[in-house]
Amino acid sequence: MSTVTNDHIRSNLHRELVESGKRDQLVELLRARLIESGWRDELKTYTKEKIQAREKMPSVDEAIREVSPHARSSIPDNIKAELLAKISAFVEDNL
C-alpha cells in the first residue's frame, strides 16, 4: 500500500474516531487507567526529581522534552494492550 493510501486511511479513521466520540472515550479510558496504575503519580515524582536535579529551572518545553521518553516507555504494557485492542476493534468495525 502506498504512503498516500495509508495517509488517507489514517485520516479517515481519525475522522471517524472523532465524529463517533470514540476518540474522547479512548482518551478518558487511557487517563483513568494511567491514574489507577499509579503511572501519573510516578511520573510527577520523576519529573520533580529531574527538575530539582538541575541547577537552573528548565522551561516547560525543556522539561517536557526531558521527561517524555521516560513517560512513554513507562506506560504499563497491559494499558497499551487494552487500548490497542479497542483501537483494533474500531478499525475492524469501520473498514
PDB file of N, CA, C and O in Angstrom, chain B, residues numbered from 101:
ATOM      1  N   MET B 101       0.830  -1.168   0.000  1.00  0.00           N
ATOM      2  CA  MET B 101       0.000   0.000   0.000  1.00  0.00           C
ATOM      3  C   MET B 101       0.881   1.241   0.000  1.00  0.00           C
ATOM      4  O   MET B 101       1.904   1.282   0.683  1.00  0.00           O
ATOM      5  N   SER B 102       0.491   2.229  -0.751  1.00  0.00           N
ATOM      6  CA  SER B 102       1.307   3.432  -0.839  1.00  0.00           C
ATOM      7  C   SER B 102       1.128   4.319   0.388  1.00  0.00           C
ATOM      8  O   SER B 102       0.167   4.184   1.145  1.00  0.00           O
ATOM      9  N   THR B 103       2.069   5.217   0.558  1.00  0.00           N
ATOM     10  CA  THR B 103       2.015   6.149   1.678  1.00  0.00           C
ATOM     11  C   THR B 103       0.777   7.029   1.579  1.00  0.00           C
ATOM     12  O   THR B 103       0.143   7.334   2.589  1.00  0.00           O
ATOM     13  N   VAL B 104       0.432   7.436   0.360  1.00  0.00           N
ATOM     14  CA  VAL B 104      -0.745   8.280   0.158  1.00  0.00           C
ATOM     15  C   VAL B 104      -1.998   7.534   0.610  1.00  0.00           C
ATOM     16  O   VAL B 104      -2.861   8.113   1.270  1.00  0.00           O
ATOM     17  N   THR B 105      -2.099   6.265   0.261  1.00  0.00           N
ATOM     18  CA  THR B 105      -3.253   5.464   0.651  1.00  0.00           C
ATOM     19  C   THR B 105      -3.286   5.288   2.167  1.00  0.00           C
ATOM     20  O   THR B 105      -4.343   5.422   2.785  1.00  0.00           O
ATOM     21  N   ASN B 106      -2.138   4.988   2.766  1.00  0.00           N
ATOM     22  CA  ASN B 106      -2.069   4.855   4.219  1.00  0.00           C
ATOM     23  C   ASN B 106      -2.478   6.149   4.912  1.00  0.00           C
ATOM     24  O   ASN B 106      -3.229   6.122   5.888  1.00  0.00           O
ATOM     25  N   ASP B 107      -1.989   7.277   4.415  1.00  0.00           N
ATOM     26  CA  ASP B 107      -2.339   8.567   4.993  1.00  0.00           C
ATOM     27  C   ASP B 107      -3.839   8.831   4.872  1.00  0.00           C
ATOM     28  O   ASP B 107      -4.461   9.362   5.793  1.00  0.00           O
ATOM     29  N   HIS B 108      -4.410   8.459   3.735  1.00  0.00           N
ATOM     30  CA  HIS B 108      -5.850   8.653   3.503  1.00  0.00           C
ATOM     31  C   HIS B 108      -6.663   7.786   4.466  1.00  0.00           C
ATOM     32  O   HIS B 108      -7.635   8.254   5.059  1.00  0.00           O
ATOM     33  N   ILE B 109      -6.265   6.529   4.618  1.00  0.00           N
ATOM     34  CA  ILE B 109      -6.956   5.617   5.537  1.00  0.00           C
ATOM     35  C   ILE B 109      -6.839   6.133   6.962  1.00  0.00           C
ATOM     36  O   ILE B 109      -7.827   6.179   7.696  1.00  0.00           O
ATOM     37  N   ARG B 110      -5.628   6.520   7.352  1.00  0.00           N
ATOM     38  CA  ARG B 110      -5.403   7.042   8.704  1.00  0.00           C
ATOM     39  C   ARG B 110      -6.259   8.287   8.944  1.00  0.00           C
ATOM     40  O   ARG B 110      -6.859   8.437  10.009  1.00  0.00           O
ATOM     41  N   SER B 111      -6.313   9.167   7.965  1.00  0.00           N
ATOM     42  CA  SER B 111      -7.101  10.392   8.093  1.00  0.00           C
ATOM     43  C   SER B 111      -8.586  10.072   8.248  1.00  0.00           C
ATOM     44  O   SER B 111      -9.272  10.664   9.081  1.00  0.00           O
ATOM     45  N   ASN B 112      -9.076   9.136   7.445  1.00  0.00           N
ATOM     46  CA  ASN B 112     -10.491   8.749   7.532  1.00  0.00           C
ATOM     47  C   ASN B 112     -10.813   8.093   8.868  1.00  0.00           C
ATOM     48  O   ASN B 112     -11.853   8.374   9.464  1.00  0.00           O
ATOM     49  N   LEU B 113      -9.931   7.224   9.337  1.00  0.00           N
ATOM     50  CA  LEU B 113     -10.153   6.579  10.634  1.00  0.00           C
ATOM     51  C   LEU B 113     -10.140   7.597  11.767  1.00  0.00           C
ATOM     52  O   LEU B 113     -10.954   7.524  12.687  1.00  0.00           O
ATOM     53  N   HIS B 114      -9.214   8.541  11.695  1.00  0.00           N
ATOM     54  CA  HIS B 114      -9.157   9.585  12.725  1.00  0.00           C
ATOM     55  C   HIS B 114     -10.452  10.393  12.720  1.00  0.00           C
ATOM     56  O   HIS B 114     -11.008  10.696  13.776  1.00  0.00           O
ATOM     57  N   ARG B 115     -10.921  10.736  11.534  1.00  0.00           N
ATOM     58  CA  ARG B 115     -12.175  11.489  11.427  1.00  0.00           C
ATOM     59  C   ARG B 115     -13.324  10.695  12.037  1.00  0.00           C
ATOM     60  O   ARG B 115     -14.143  11.250  12.770  1.00  0.00           O
ATOM     61  N   GLU B 116     -13.387   9.405  11.739  1.00  0.00           N
ATOM     62  CA  GLU B 116     -14.436   8.538  12.294  1.00  0.00           C
ATOM     63  C   GLU B 116     -14.326   8.448  13.816  1.00  0.00           C
ATOM     64  O   GLU B 116     -15.336   8.487  14.519  1.00  0.00           O
ATOM     65  N   LEU B 117     -13.091   8.327  14.323  1.00  0.00           N
ATOM     66  CA  LEU B 117     -12.889   8.288  15.779  1.00  0.00           C
ATOM     67  C   LEU B 117     -13.435   9.555  16.436  1.00  0.00           C
ATOM     68  O   LEU B 117     -14.121   9.489  17.456  1.00  0.00           O
ATOM     69  N   VAL B 118     -13.126  10.697  15.847  1.00  0.00           N
ATOM     70  CA  VAL B 118     -13.558  11.969  16.410  1.00  0.00           C
ATOM     71  C   VAL B 118     -15.071  12.133  16.290  1.00  0.00           C
ATOM     72  O   VAL B 118     -15.742  12.468  17.266  1.00  0.00           O
ATOM     73  N   GLU B 119     -15.606  11.897  15.088  1.00  0.00           N
ATOM     74  CA  GLU B 119     -17.037  12.106  14.858  1.00  0.00           C
ATOM     75  C   GLU B 119     -17.904  11.166  15.679  1.00  0.00           C
ATOM     76  O   GLU B 119     -18.994  11.545  16.109  1.00  0.00           O
ATOM     77  N   SER B 120     -17.441   9.961  15.898  1.00  0.00           N
ATOM     78  CA  SER B 120     -18.230   8.984  16.652  1.00  0.00           C
ATOM     79  C   SER B 120     -18.139   9.200  18.163  1.00  0.00           C
ATOM     80  O   SER B 120     -18.925   8.636  18.924  1.00  0.00           O
ATOM     81  N   GLY B 121     -17.183  10.014  18.590  1.00  0.00           N
ATOM     82  CA  GLY B 121     -16.968  10.219  20.010  1.00  0.00           C
ATOM     83  C   GLY B 121     -16.062   9.166  20.630  1.00  0.00           C
ATOM     84  O   GLY B 121     -15.751   9.231  21.819  1.00  0.00           O
ATOM     85  N   LYS B 122     -15.638   8.200  19.828  1.00  0.00           N
ATOM     86  CA  LYS B 122     -14.799   7.112  20.329  1.00  0.00           C
ATOM     87  C   LYS B 122     -13.427   7.625  20.767  1.00  0.00           C
ATOM     88  O   LYS B 122     -12.859   7.105  21.727  1.00  0.00           O
ATOM     89  N   ARG B 123     -12.886   8.633  20.084  1.00  0.00           N
ATOM     90  CA  ARG B 123     -11.580   9.175  20.462  1.00  0.00           C
ATOM     91  C   ARG B 123     -11.627   9.710  21.884  1.00  0.00           C
ATOM     92  O   ARG B 123     -10.735   9.428  22.685  1.00  0.00           O
ATOM     93  N   ASP B 124     -12.661  10.480  22.202  1.00  0.00           N
ATOM     94  CA  ASP B 124     -12.793  11.016  23.556  1.00  0.00           C
ATOM     95  C   ASP B 124     -12.926   9.898  24.582  1.00  0.00           C
ATOM     96  O   ASP B 124     -12.370   9.989  25.677  1.00  0.00           O
ATOM     97  N   GLN B 125     -13.662   8.840  24.233  1.00  0.00           N
ATOM     98  CA  GLN B 125     -13.808   7.690  25.130  1.00  0.00           C
ATOM     99  C   GLN B 125     -12.461   7.022  25.379  1.00  0.00           C
ATOM    100  O   GLN B 125     -12.150   6.651  26.511  1.00  0.00           O
ATOM    101  N   LEU B 126     -11.661   6.868  24.325  1.00  0.00           N
ATOM    102  CA  LEU B 126     -10.348   6.242  24.461  1.00  0.00           C
ATOM    103  C   LEU B 126      -9.402   7.107  25.289  1.00  0.00           C
ATOM    104  O   LEU B 126      -8.642   6.590  26.108  1.00  0.00           O
ATOM    105  N   VAL B 127      -9.448   8.407  25.080  1.00  0.00           N
ATOM    106  CA  VAL B 127      -8.605   9.317  25.859  1.00  0.00           C
ATOM    107  C   VAL B 127      -8.980   9.233  27.331  1.00  0.00           C
ATOM    108  O   VAL B 127      -8.103   9.189  28.194  1.00  0.00           O
ATOM    109  N   GLU B 128     -10.263   9.210  27.622  1.00  0.00           N
ATOM    110  CA  GLU B 128     -10.717   9.125  29.015  1.00  0.00           C
ATOM    111  C   GLU B 128     -10.341   7.777  29.631  1.00  0.00           C
ATOM    112  O   GLU B 128      -9.944   7.715  30.794  1.00  0.00           O
ATOM    113  N   LEU B 129     -10.463   6.708  28.859  1.00  0.00           N
ATOM    114  CA  LEU B 129     -10.058   5.387  29.338  1.00  0.00           C
ATOM    115  C   LEU B 129      -8.565   5.378  29.658  1.00  0.00           C
ATOM    116  O   LEU B 129      -8.156   4.880  30.706  1.00  0.00           O
ATOM    117  N   LEU B 130      -7.760   5.923  28.761  1.00  0.00           N
ATOM    118  CA  LEU B 130      -6.314   5.990  28.981  1.00  0.00           C
ATOM    119  C   LEU B 130      -6.008   6.781  30.249  1.00  0.00           C
ATOM    120  O   LEU B 130      -5.216   6.342  31.083  1.00  0.00           O
ATOM    121  N   ARG B 131      -6.626   7.925  30.390  1.00  0.00           N
ATOM    122  CA  ARG B 131      -6.402   8.764  31.570  1.00  0.00           C
ATOM    123  C   ARG B 131      -6.745   7.995  32.848  1.00  0.00           C
ATOM    124  O   ARG B 131      -5.973   8.001  33.806  1.00  0.00           O
ATOM    125  N   ALA B 132      -7.887   7.344  32.858  1.00  0.00           N
ATOM    126  CA  ALA B 132      -8.323   6.600  34.047  1.00  0.00           C
ATOM    127  C   ALA B 132      -7.372   5.450  34.359  1.00  0.00           C
ATOM    128  O   ALA B 132      -7.012   5.241  35.518  1.00  0.00           O
ATOM    129  N   ARG B 133      -6.961   4.702  33.334  1.00  0.00           N
ATOM    130  CA  ARG B 133      -6.066   3.557  33.560  1.00  0.00           C
ATOM    131  C   ARG B 133      -4.692   4.008  34.060  1.00  0.00           C
ATOM    132  O   ARG B 133      -4.094   3.350  34.912  1.00  0.00           O
ATOM    133  N   LEU B 134      -4.196   5.121  33.536  1.00  0.00           N
ATOM    134  CA  LEU B 134      -2.892   5.617  33.981  1.00  0.00           C
ATOM    135  C   LEU B 134      -2.945   6.065  35.438  1.00  0.00           C
ATOM    136  O   LEU B 134      -2.002   5.836  36.194  1.00  0.00           O
ATOM    137  N   ILE B 135      -4.038   6.697  35.828  1.00  0.00           N
ATOM    138  CA  ILE B 135      -4.193   7.117  37.222  1.00  0.00           C
ATOM    139  C   ILE B 135      -4.321   5.891  38.125  1.00  0.00           C
ATOM    140  O   ILE B 135      -3.672   5.814  39.169  1.00  0.00           O
ATOM    141  N   GLU B 136      -5.169   4.921  37.717  1.00  0.00           N
ATOM    142  CA  GLU B 136      -5.368   3.701  38.510  1.00  0.00           C
ATOM    143  C   GLU B 136      -4.064   2.929  38.725  1.00  0.00           C
ATOM    144  O   GLU B 136      -3.840   2.351  39.788  1.00  0.00           O
ATOM    145  N   SER B 137      -3.223   2.930  37.715  1.00  0.00           N
ATOM    146  CA  SER B 137      -1.980   2.154  37.780  1.00  0.00           C
ATOM    147  C   SER B 137      -0.884   2.829  38.605  1.00  0.00           C
ATOM    148  O   SER B 137       0.124   2.207  38.939  1.00  0.00           O
ATOM    149  N   GLY B 138      -1.087   4.097  38.927  1.00  0.00           N
ATOM    150  CA  GLY B 138      -0.064   4.832  39.661  1.00  0.00           C
ATOM    151  C   GLY B 138       0.950   5.509  38.743  1.00  0.00           C
ATOM    152  O   GLY B 138       1.870   6.175  39.219  1.00  0.00           O
ATOM    153  N   TRP B 139       0.789   5.344  37.445  1.00  0.00           N
ATOM    154  CA  TRP B 139       1.715   5.916  36.469  1.00  0.00           C
ATOM    155  C   TRP B 139       1.801   7.437  36.612  1.00  0.00           C
ATOM    156  O   TRP B 139       2.888   8.014  36.581  1.00  0.00           O
ATOM    157  N   ARG B 140       0.661   8.062  36.766  1.00  0.00           N
ATOM    158  CA  ARG B 140       0.626   9.521  36.854  1.00  0.00           C
ATOM    159  C   ARG B 140       1.419  10.023  38.062  1.00  0.00           C
ATOM    160  O   ARG B 140       2.213  10.957  37.947  1.00  0.00           O
ATOM    161  N   ASP B 141       1.200   9.398  39.218  1.00  0.00           N
ATOM    162  CA  ASP B 141       1.925   9.811  40.425  1.00  0.00           C
ATOM    163  C   ASP B 141       3.424   9.556  40.282  1.00  0.00           C
ATOM    164  O   ASP B 141       4.241  10.379  40.693  1.00  0.00           O
ATOM    165  N   GLU B 142       3.778   8.414  39.700  1.00  0.00           N
ATOM    166  CA  GLU B 142       5.191   8.092  39.485  1.00  0.00           C
ATOM    167  C   GLU B 142       5.831   9.119  38.549  1.00  0.00           C
ATOM    168  O   GLU B 142       6.968   9.541  38.764  1.00  0.00           O
ATOM    169  N   LEU B 143       5.095   9.515  37.513  1.00  0.00           N
ATOM    170  CA  LEU B 143       5.636  10.495  36.571  1.00  0.00           C
ATOM    171  C   LEU B 143       5.797  11.860  37.227  1.00  0.00           C
ATOM    172  O   LEU B 143       6.772  12.561  36.954  1.00  0.00           O
ATOM    173  N   LYS B 144       4.865  12.246  38.081  1.00  0.00           N
ATOM    174  CA  LYS B 144       5.001  13.511  38.818  1.00  0.00           C
ATOM    175  C   LYS B 144       6.274  13.495  39.666  1.00  0.00           C
ATOM    176  O   LYS B 144       7.041  14.458  39.663  1.00  0.00           O
ATOM    177  N   THR B 145       6.489  12.405  40.385  1.00  0.00           N
ATOM    178  CA  THR B 145       7.681  12.277  41.230  1.00  0.00           C
ATOM    179  C   THR B 145       8.947  12.329  40.386  1.00  0.00           C
ATOM    180  O   THR B 145       9.894  13.040  40.721  1.00  0.00           O
ATOM    181  N   TYR B 146       8.961  11.570  39.283  1.00  0.00           N
ATOM    182  CA  TYR B 146      10.104  11.543  38.377  1.00  0.00           C
ATOM    183  C   TYR B 146      10.406  12.949  37.849  1.00  0.00           C
ATOM    184  O   TYR B 146      11.560  13.375  37.819  1.00  0.00           O
ATOM    185  N   THR B 147       9.358  13.660  37.436  1.00  0.00           N
ATOM    186  CA  THR B 147       9.521  14.999  36.876  1.00  0.00           C
ATOM    187  C   THR B 147      10.076  15.964  37.920  1.00  0.00           C
ATOM    188  O   THR B 147      10.986  16.740  37.628  1.00  0.00           O
ATOM    189  N   LYS B 148       9.538  15.918  39.124  1.00  0.00           N
ATOM    190  CA  LYS B 148      10.033  16.790  40.199  1.00  0.00           C
ATOM    191  C   LYS B 148      11.509  16.525  40.466  1.00  0.00           C
ATOM    192  O   LYS B 148      12.294  17.461  40.619  1.00  0.00           O
ATOM    193  N   GLU B 149      11.888  15.248  40.521  1.00  0.00           N
ATOM    194  CA  GLU B 149      13.289  14.899  40.764  1.00  0.00           C
ATOM    195  C   GLU B 149      14.192  15.412  39.655  1.00  0.00           C
ATOM    196  O   GLU B 149      15.273  15.936  39.924  1.00  0.00           O
ATOM    197  N   LYS B 150      13.759  15.264  38.417  1.00  0.00           N
ATOM    198  CA  LYS B 150      14.556  15.755  37.288  1.00  0.00           C
ATOM    199  C   LYS B 150      14.745  17.271  37.357  1.00  0.00           C
ATOM    200  O   LYS B 150      15.841  17.779  37.123  1.00  0.00           O
ATOM    201  N   ILE B 151      13.677  17.976  37.676  1.00  0.00           N
ATOM    202  CA  ILE B 151      13.744  19.437  37.741  1.00  0.00           C
ATOM    203  C   ILE B 151      14.637  19.877  38.900  1.00  0.00           C
ATOM    204  O   ILE B 151      15.453  20.785  38.743  1.00  0.00           O
ATOM    205  N   GLN B 152      14.487  19.240  40.056  1.00  0.00           N
ATOM    206  CA  GLN B 152      15.281  19.608  41.230  1.00  0.00           C
ATOM    207  C   GLN B 152      16.761  19.294  41.047  1.00  0.00           C
ATOM    208  O   GLN B 152      17.613  19.934  41.664  1.00  0.00           O
ATOM    209  N   ALA B 153      17.071  18.319  40.208  1.00  0.00           N
ATOM    210  CA  ALA B 153      18.465  17.942  39.985  1.00  0.00           C
ATOM    211  C   ALA B 153      19.197  18.942  39.089  1.00  0.00           C
ATOM    212  O   ALA B 153      20.425  18.924  39.009  1.00  0.00           O
ATOM    213  N   ARG B 154      18.463  19.787  38.436  1.00  0.00           N
ATOM    214  CA  ARG B 154      19.086  20.779  37.558  1.00  0.00           C
ATOM    215  C   ARG B 154      19.477  22.020  38.345  1.00  0.00           C
ATOM    216  O   ARG B 154      18.828  22.387  39.324  1.00  0.00           O
ATOM    217  N   GLU B 155      20.537  22.648  37.902  1.00  0.00           N
ATOM    218  CA  GLU B 155      20.989  23.878  38.561  1.00  0.00           C
ATOM    219  C   GLU B 155      20.057  25.037  38.248  1.00  0.00           C
ATOM    220  O   GLU B 155      19.831  25.919  39.076  1.00  0.00           O
ATOM    221  N   LYS B 156      19.520  25.017  37.030  1.00  0.00           N
ATOM    222  CA  LYS B 156      18.666  26.109  36.570  1.00  0.00           C
ATOM    223  C   LYS B 156      17.284  25.543  36.260  1.00  0.00           C
ATOM    224  O   LYS B 156      17.169  24.449  35.707  1.00  0.00           O
ATOM    225  N   MET B 157      16.254  26.273  36.609  1.00  0.00           N
ATOM    226  CA  MET B 157      14.883  25.843  36.341  1.00  0.00           C
ATOM    227  C   MET B 157      14.674  25.747  34.824  1.00  0.00           C
ATOM    228  O   MET B 157      14.858  26.734  34.113  1.00  0.00           O
ATOM    229  N   PRO B 158      14.292  24.563  34.326  1.00  0.00           N
ATOM    230  CA  PRO B 158      14.079  24.423  32.885  1.00  0.00           C
ATOM    231  C   PRO B 158      12.759  25.071  32.464  1.00  0.00           C
ATOM    232  O   PRO B 158      11.853  25.251  33.277  1.00  0.00           O
ATOM    233  N   SER B 159      12.670  25.413  31.191  1.00  0.00           N
ATOM    234  CA  SER B 159      11.395  25.889  30.660  1.00  0.00           C
ATOM    235  C   SER B 159      10.447  24.688  30.603  1.00  0.00           C
ATOM    236  O   SER B 159      10.877  23.542  30.729  1.00  0.00           O
ATOM    237  N   VAL B 160       9.191  24.956  30.416  1.00  0.00           N
ATOM    238  CA  VAL B 160       8.215  23.875  30.301  1.00  0.00           C
ATOM    239  C   VAL B 160       8.577  22.979  29.123  1.00  0.00           C
ATOM    240  O   VAL B 160       8.526  21.755  29.239  1.00  0.00           O
ATOM    241  N   ASP B 161       8.936  23.568  28.006  1.00  0.00           N
ATOM    242  CA  ASP B 161       9.304  22.782  26.819  1.00  0.00           C
ATOM    243  C   ASP B 161      10.512  21.894  27.087  1.00  0.00           C
ATOM    244  O   ASP B 161      10.543  20.739  26.663  1.00  0.00           O
ATOM    245  N   GLU B 162      11.507  22.431  27.792  1.00  0.00           N
ATOM    246  CA  GLU B 162      12.692  21.638  28.125  1.00  0.00           C
ATOM    247  C   GLU B 162      12.330  20.476  29.049  1.00  0.00           C
ATOM    248  O   GLU B 162      12.807  19.356  28.865  1.00  0.00           O
ATOM    249  N   ALA B 163      11.493  20.747  30.030  1.00  0.00           N
ATOM    250  CA  ALA B 163      11.075  19.688  30.957  1.00  0.00           C
ATOM    251  C   ALA B 163      10.310  18.596  30.215  1.00  0.00           C
ATOM    252  O   ALA B 163      10.524  17.409  30.460  1.00  0.00           O
ATOM    253  N   ILE B 164       9.430  18.992  29.320  1.00  0.00           N
ATOM    254  CA  ILE B 164       8.657  18.010  28.540  1.00  0.00           C
ATOM    255  C   ILE B 164       9.589  17.170  27.678  1.00  0.00           C
ATOM    256  O   ILE B 164       9.452  15.948  27.624  1.00  0.00           O
ATOM    257  N   ARG B 165      10.537  17.817  27.002  1.00  0.00           N
ATOM    258  CA  ARG B 165      11.491  17.075  26.169  1.00  0.00           C
ATOM    259  C   ARG B 165      12.292  16.075  26.996  1.00  0.00           C
ATOM    260  O   ARG B 165      12.574  14.969  26.534  1.00  0.00           O
ATOM    261  N   GLU B 166      12.655  16.455  28.203  1.00  0.00           N
ATOM    262  CA  GLU B 166      13.469  15.591  29.052  1.00  0.00           C
ATOM    263  C   GLU B 166      12.662  14.422  29.627  1.00  0.00           C
ATOM    264  O   GLU B 166      13.184  13.315  29.758  1.00  0.00           O
ATOM    265  N   VAL B 167      11.424  14.660  29.961  1.00  0.00           N
ATOM    266  CA  VAL B 167      10.607  13.653  30.646  1.00  0.00           C
ATOM    267  C   VAL B 167       9.836  12.748  29.677  1.00  0.00           C
ATOM    268  O   VAL B 167       9.525  11.607  30.021  1.00  0.00           O
ATOM    269  N   SER B 168       9.529  13.233  28.489  1.00  0.00           N
ATOM    270  CA  SER B 168       8.684  12.479  27.554  1.00  0.00           C
ATOM    271  C   SER B 168       9.166  11.061  27.239  1.00  0.00           C
ATOM    272  O   SER B 168       8.349  10.140  27.249  1.00  0.00           O
ATOM    273  N   PRO B 169      10.437  10.847  26.964  1.00  0.00           N
ATOM    274  CA  PRO B 169      10.862   9.464  26.677  1.00  0.00           C
ATOM    275  C   PRO B 169      10.562   8.504  27.836  1.00  0.00           C
ATOM    276  O   PRO B 169      10.106   7.382  27.621  1.00  0.00           O
ATOM    277  N   HIS B 170      10.824   8.960  29.061  1.00  0.00           N
ATOM    278  CA  HIS B 170      10.528   8.120  30.227  1.00  0.00           C
ATOM    279  C   HIS B 170       9.019   7.905  30.357  1.00  0.00           C
ATOM    280  O   HIS B 170       8.569   6.798  30.651  1.00  0.00           O
ATOM    281  N   ALA B 171       8.247   8.957  30.140  1.00  0.00           N
ATOM    282  CA  ALA B 171       6.790   8.859  30.258  1.00  0.00           C
ATOM    283  C   ALA B 171       6.237   7.820  29.295  1.00  0.00           C
ATOM    284  O   ALA B 171       5.427   6.977  29.680  1.00  0.00           O
ATOM    285  N   ARG B 172       6.674   7.883  28.045  1.00  0.00           N
ATOM    286  CA  ARG B 172       6.192   6.930  27.042  1.00  0.00           C
ATOM    287  C   ARG B 172       6.615   5.501  27.363  1.00  0.00           C
ATOM    288  O   ARG B 172       5.814   4.571  27.265  1.00  0.00           O
ATOM    289  N   SER B 173       7.861   5.336  27.742  1.00  0.00           N
ATOM    290  CA  SER B 173       8.377   3.979  27.954  1.00  0.00           C
ATOM    291  C   SER B 173       7.868   3.348  29.249  1.00  0.00           C
ATOM    292  O   SER B 173       7.951   2.131  29.413  1.00  0.00           O
ATOM    293  N   SER B 174       7.349   4.147  30.157  1.00  0.00           N
ATOM    294  CA  SER B 174       6.901   3.595  31.433  1.00  0.00           C
ATOM    295  C   SER B 174       5.401   3.303  31.484  1.00  0.00           C
ATOM    296  O   SER B 174       4.895   2.874  32.521  1.00  0.00           O
ATOM    297  N   ILE B 175       4.693   3.526  30.397  1.00  0.00           N
ATOM    298  CA  ILE B 175       3.269   3.172  30.371  1.00  0.00           C
ATOM    299  C   ILE B 175       3.172   1.651  30.470  1.00  0.00           C
ATOM    300  O   ILE B 175       3.803   0.942  29.687  1.00  0.00           O
ATOM    301  N   PRO B 176       2.391   1.145  31.419  1.00  0.00           N
ATOM    302  CA  PRO B 176       2.290  -0.307  31.597  1.00  0.00           C
ATOM    303  C   PRO B 176       1.805  -1.023  30.334  1.00  0.00           C
ATOM    304  O   PRO B 176       0.911  -0.545  29.636  1.00  0.00           O
ATOM    305  N   ASP B 177       2.412  -2.175  30.059  1.00  0.00           N
ATOM    306  CA  ASP B 177       2.077  -2.944  28.860  1.00  0.00           C
ATOM    307  C   ASP B 177       0.609  -3.330  28.799  1.00  0.00           C
ATOM    308  O   ASP B 177       0.025  -3.348  27.716  1.00  0.00           O
ATOM    309  N   ASN B 178      -0.003  -3.642  29.945  1.00  0.00           N
ATOM    310  CA  ASN B 178      -1.409  -4.043  29.931  1.00  0.00           C
ATOM    311  C   ASN B 178      -2.315  -2.890  29.476  1.00  0.00           C
ATOM    312  O   ASN B 178      -3.350  -3.123  28.851  1.00  0.00           O
ATOM    313  N   ILE B 179      -1.930  -1.661  29.788  1.00  0.00           N
ATOM    314  CA  ILE B 179      -2.712  -0.497  29.348  1.00  0.00           C
ATOM    315  C   ILE B 179      -2.544  -0.308  27.845  1.00  0.00           C
ATOM    316  O   ILE B 179      -3.518  -0.047  27.139  1.00  0.00           O
ATOM    317  N   LYS B 180      -1.320  -0.438  27.357  1.00  0.00           N
ATOM    318  CA  LYS B 180      -1.072  -0.346  25.913  1.00  0.00           C
ATOM    319  C   LYS B 180      -1.887  -1.402  25.175  1.00  0.00           C
ATOM    320  O   LYS B 180      -2.512  -1.112  24.156  1.00  0.00           O
ATOM    321  N   ALA B 181      -1.876  -2.634  25.698  1.00  0.00           N
ATOM    322  CA  ALA B 181      -2.591  -3.739  25.053  1.00  0.00           C
ATOM    323  C   ALA B 181      -4.096  -3.486  25.041  1.00  0.00           C
ATOM    324  O   ALA B 181      -4.761  -3.753  24.040  1.00  0.00           O
ATOM    325  N   GLU B 182      -4.627  -2.982  26.128  1.00  0.00           N
ATOM    326  CA  GLU B 182      -6.062  -2.709  26.204  1.00  0.00           C
ATOM    327  C   GLU B 182      -6.467  -1.660  25.175  1.00  0.00           C
ATOM    328  O   GLU B 182      -7.456  -1.837  24.463  1.00  0.00           O
ATOM    329  N   LEU B 183      -5.717  -0.581  25.096  1.00  0.00           N
ATOM    330  CA  LEU B 183      -6.042   0.455  24.127  1.00  0.00           C
ATOM    331  C   LEU B 183      -5.869  -0.035  22.695  1.00  0.00           C
ATOM    332  O   LEU B 183      -6.687   0.268  21.826  1.00  0.00           O
ATOM    333  N   LEU B 184      -4.807  -0.788  22.452  1.00  0.00           N
ATOM    334  CA  LEU B 184      -4.588  -1.324  21.113  1.00  0.00           C
ATOM    335  C   LEU B 184      -5.744  -2.226  20.699  1.00  0.00           C
ATOM    336  O   LEU B 184      -6.188  -2.172  19.552  1.00  0.00           O
ATOM    337  N   ALA B 185      -6.235  -3.052  21.614  1.00  0.00           N
ATOM    338  CA  ALA B 185      -7.361  -3.935  21.316  1.00  0.00           C
ATOM    339  C   ALA B 185      -8.607  -3.118  20.974  1.00  0.00           C
ATOM    340  O   ALA B 185      -9.328  -3.455  20.036  1.00  0.00           O
ATOM    341  N   LYS B 186      -8.860  -2.065  21.715  1.00  0.00           N
ATOM    342  CA  LYS B 186     -10.041  -1.225  21.455  1.00  0.00           C
ATOM    343  C   LYS B 186      -9.908  -0.485  20.121  1.00  0.00           C
ATOM    344  O   LYS B 186     -10.884  -0.352  19.383  1.00  0.00           O
ATOM    345  N   ILE B 187      -8.704  -0.008  19.815  1.00  0.00           N
ATOM    346  CA  ILE B 187      -8.481   0.677  18.533  1.00  0.00           C
ATOM    347  C   ILE B 187      -8.601  -0.318  17.386  1.00  0.00           C
ATOM    348  O   ILE B 187      -9.209  -0.008  16.362  1.00  0.00           O
ATOM    349  N   SER B 188      -8.037  -1.496  17.544  1.00  0.00           N
ATOM    350  CA  SER B 188      -8.130  -2.533  16.505  1.00  0.00           C
ATOM    351  C   SER B 188      -9.573  -2.914  16.244  1.00  0.00           C
ATOM    352  O   SER B 188      -9.964  -3.088  15.090  1.00  0.00           O
ATOM    353  N   ALA B 189     -10.372  -3.048  17.293  1.00  0.00           N
ATOM    354  CA  ALA B 189     -11.790  -3.375  17.128  1.00  0.00           C
ATOM    355  C   ALA B 189     -12.499  -2.253  16.372  1.00  0.00           C
ATOM    356  O   ALA B 189     -13.344  -2.517  15.517  1.00  0.00           O
ATOM    357  N   PHE B 190     -12.160  -1.014  16.683  1.00  0.00           N
ATOM    358  CA  PHE B 190     -12.776   0.122  15.987  1.00  0.00           C
ATOM    359  C   PHE B 190     -12.402   0.085  14.505  1.00  0.00           C
ATOM    360  O   PHE B 190     -13.251   0.297  13.639  1.00  0.00           O
ATOM    361  N   VAL B 191     -11.131  -0.183  14.222  1.00  0.00           N
ATOM    362  CA  VAL B 191     -10.673  -0.242  12.832  1.00  0.00           C
ATOM    363  C   VAL B 191     -11.417  -1.355  12.086  1.00  0.00           C
ATOM    364  O   VAL B 191     -11.895  -1.146  10.971  1.00  0.00           O
ATOM    365  N   GLU B 192     -11.512  -2.526  12.701  1.00  0.00           N
ATOM    366  CA  GLU B 192     -12.219  -3.656  12.067  1.00  0.00           C
ATOM    367  C   GLU B 192     -13.679  -3.303  11.768  1.00  0.00           C
ATOM    368  O   GLU B 192     -14.205  -3.657  10.712  1.00  0.00           O
ATOM    369  N   ASP B 193     -14.321  -2.613  12.693  1.00  0.00           N
ATOM    370  CA  ASP B 193     -15.723  -2.251  12.529  1.00  0.00           C
ATOM    371  C   ASP B 193     -15.933  -1.157  11.491  1.00  0.00           C
ATOM    372  O   ASP B 193     -17.035  -1.002  10.964  1.00  0.00           O
ATOM    373  N   ASN B 194     -14.880  -0.396  11.195  1.00  0.00           N
ATOM    374  CA  ASN B 194     -15.043   0.766  10.318  1.00  0.00           C
ATOM    375  C   ASN B 194     -14.301   0.679   9.009  1.00  0.00           C
ATOM    376  O   ASN B 194     -14.200   1.677   8.295  1.00  0.00           O
ATOM    377  N   LEU B 195     -13.779  -0.482   8.669  1.00  0.00           N
ATOM    378  CA  LEU B 195     -13.114  -0.632   7.365  1.00  0.00           C
ATOM    379  C   LEU B 195     -14.056  -1.180   6.343  1.00  0.00           C
ATOM    380  O   LEU B 195     -13.672  -1.372   5.189  1.00  0.00           O
TER     381      LEU B 195
END
